[in-house]
Amino acid sequence: MRRRNAREGISRTVSVYLDEDT
């Protein structure tokens, strides 16, 4: 249960991180 949530959380964090860099 935590592994699935962690994967989705990382994907969202990466998306936001790249969006902020632009």
DRENVEX-798745 format. One record per residue: residue in three letters; residue number from 1; x, y, z of N, C-alpha, C in turn. Coordinates in nm, 3 decimals, padded with zeros to 5 digits. Atoms other than C-alpha are relative to their C-alpha. Layout:
<r><r>Ala</r><k>NUM</k><n_x>X</n_x><n_y>Y</n_y><n_z>Z</n_z><ca_x>X</ca_x><ca_y>Y</ca_y><ca_z>Z</ca_z><c_x>X</c_x><c_y>Y</c_y><c_z>Z</c_z></r>
...
This chain:
<r><r>Met</r><k>1</k><n_x>00.087</n_x><n_y>-00.121</n_y><n_z>00.000</n_z><ca_x>00.000</ca_x><ca_y>00.000</ca_y><ca_z>00.000</ca_z><c_x>00.090</c_x><c_y>00.126</c_y><c_z>00.000</c_z></r>
<r><r>Arg</r><k>2</k><n_x>-00.087</n_x><n_y>-00.122</n_y><n_z>-00.009</n_z><ca_x>00.280</ca_x><ca_y>00.243</ca_y><ca_z>00.085</ca_z><c_x>00.084</c_x><c_y>00.009</c_y><c_z>-00.128</c_z></r>
<r><r>Arg</r><k>3</k><n_x>-00.088</n_x><n_y>-00.004</n_y><n_z>00.122</n_z><ca_x>00.487</ca_x><ca_y>00.141</ca_y><ca_z>-00.219</ca_z><c_x>-00.077</c_x><c_y>00.068</c_y><c_z>-00.114</c_z></r>
<r><r>Arg</r><k>4</k><n_x>00.078</n_x><n_y>-00.061</n_y><n_z>00.114</n_z><ca_x>00.207</ca_x><ca_y>00.237</ca_y><ca_z>-00.460</ca_z><c_x>-00.013</c_x><c_y>00.150</c_y><c_z>00.025</c_z></r>
<r><r>Asn</r><k>5</k><n_x>00.018</n_x><n_y>-00.145</n_y><n_z>-00.029</n_z><ca_x>00.147</ca_x><ca_y>00.568</ca_y><ca_z>-00.286</ca_z><c_x>00.133</c_x><c_y>00.073</c_y><c_z>-00.022</c_z></r>
<r><r>Ala</r><k>6</k><n_x>-00.133</n_x><n_y>-00.065</n_y><n_z>00.014</n_z><ca_x>00.520</ca_x><ca_y>00.643</ca_y><ca_z>-00.279</ca_z><c_x>00.032</c_x><c_y>00.021</c_y><c_z>-00.148</c_z></r>
<r><r>Arg</r><k>7</k><n_x>-00.032</n_x><n_y>-00.013</n_y><n_z>00.148</n_z><ca_x>00.552</ca_x><ca_y>00.577</ca_y><ca_z>-00.655</ca_z><c_x>-00.079</c_x><c_y>00.118</c_y><c_z>-00.056</c_z></r>
<r><r>Glu</r><k>8</k><n_x>00.083</n_x><n_y>-00.111</n_y><n_z>00.056</n_z><ca_x>00.265</ca_x><ca_y>00.813</ca_y><ca_z>-00.737</ca_z><c_x>00.050</c_x><c_y>00.134</c_y><c_z>00.056</c_z></r>
<r><r>Gly</r><k>9</k><n_x>-00.047</n_x><n_y>-00.126</n_y><n_z>-00.062</n_z><ca_x>00.397</ca_x><ca_y>01.072</ca_y><ca_z>-00.493</ca_z><c_x>00.129</c_x><c_y>00.048</c_y><c_z>-00.066</c_z></r>
<r><r>Ile</r><k>10</k><n_x>-00.129</n_x><n_y>-00.040</n_y><n_z>00.064</n_z><ca_x>00.744</ca_x><ca_y>01.069</ca_y><ca_z>-00.650</ca_z><c_x>-00.029</c_x><c_y>00.055</c_y><c_z>-00.141</c_z></r>
<r><r>Ser</r><k>11</k><n_x>00.032</n_x><n_y>-00.046</n_y><n_z>00.138</n_z><ca_x>00.600</ca_x><ca_y>01.100</ca_y><ca_z>-01.000</ca_z><c_x>-00.056</c_x><c_y>00.143</c_y><c_z>00.004</c_z></r>
<r><r>Arg</r><k>12</k><n_x>00.064</n_x><n_y>-00.137</n_y><n_z>-00.009</n_z><ca_x>00.397</ca_x><ca_y>01.406</ca_y><ca_z>-00.892</ca_z><c_x>00.107</c_x><c_y>00.099</c_y><c_z>00.043</c_z></r>
<r><r>Thr</r><k>13</k><n_x>-00.106</n_x><n_y>-00.094</n_y><n_z>-00.046</n_z><ca_x>00.692</ca_x><ca_y>01.560</ca_y><ca_z>-00.709</ca_z><c_x>00.095</c_x><c_y>00.034</c_y><c_z>-00.114</c_z></r>
<r><r>Val</r><k>14</k><n_x>-00.092</n_x><n_y>-00.024</n_y><n_z>00.114</n_z><ca_x>00.914</ca_x><ca_y>01.519</ca_y><ca_z>-01.015</ca_z><c_x>-00.067</c_x><c_y>00.095</c_y><c_z>-00.099</c_z></r>
<r><r>Ser</r><k>15</k><n_x>00.073</n_x><n_y>-00.088</n_y><n_z>00.095</n_z><ca_x>00.649</ca_x><ca_y>01.679</ca_y><ca_z>-01.236</ca_z><c_x>00.003</c_x><c_y>00.144</c_y><c_z>00.050</c_z></r>
<r><r>Val</r><k>16</k><n_x>00.002</n_x><n_y>-00.137</n_y><n_z>-00.057</n_z><ca_x>00.624</ca_x><ca_y>01.978</ca_y><ca_z>-01.003</ca_z><c_x>00.141</c_x><c_y>00.058</c_y><c_z>-00.001</c_z></r>
<r><r>Tyr</r><k>17</k><n_x>-00.141</n_x><n_y>-00.049</n_y><n_z>-00.004</n_z><ca_x>01.003</ca_x><ca_y>02.001</ca_y><ca_z>-00.968</ca_z><c_x>00.041</c_x><c_y>00.051</c_y><c_z>-00.138</c_z></r>
<r><r>Leu</r><k>18</k><n_x>-00.037</n_x><n_y>-00.043</n_y><n_z>00.138</n_z><ca_x>01.049</ca_x><ca_y>02.017</ca_y><ca_z>-01.347</ca_z><c_x>-00.080</c_x><c_y>00.124</c_y><c_z>-00.038</c_z></r>
<r><r>Asp</r><k>19</k><n_x>00.085</n_x><n_y>-00.116</n_y><n_z>00.035</n_z><ca_x>00.760</ca_x><ca_y>02.260</ca_y><ca_z>-01.381</ca_z><c_x>00.056</c_x><c_y>00.127</c_y><c_z>00.066</c_z></r>
<r><r>Glu</r><k>20</k><n_x>-00.052</n_x><n_y>-00.120</n_y><n_z>-00.071</n_z><ca_x>00.919</ca_x><ca_y>02.492</ca_y><ca_z>-01.122</ca_z><c_x>00.131</c_x><c_y>00.046</c_y><c_z>-00.064</c_z></r>
<r><r>Asp</r><k>21</k><n_x>-00.130</n_x><n_y>-00.035</n_y><n_z>00.061</n_z><ca_x>01.255</ca_x><ca_y>02.478</ca_y><ca_z>-01.298</ca_z><c_x>-00.022</c_x><c_y>00.086</c_y><c_z>-00.126</c_z></r>
<r><r>Thr</r><k>22</k><n_x>00.025</n_x><n_y>-00.075</n_y><n_z>00.126</n_z><ca_x>01.105</ca_x><ca_y>02.610</ca_y><ca_z>-01.622</ca_z><c_x>-00.029</c_x><c_y>00.146</c_y><c_z>00.028</c_z></r>
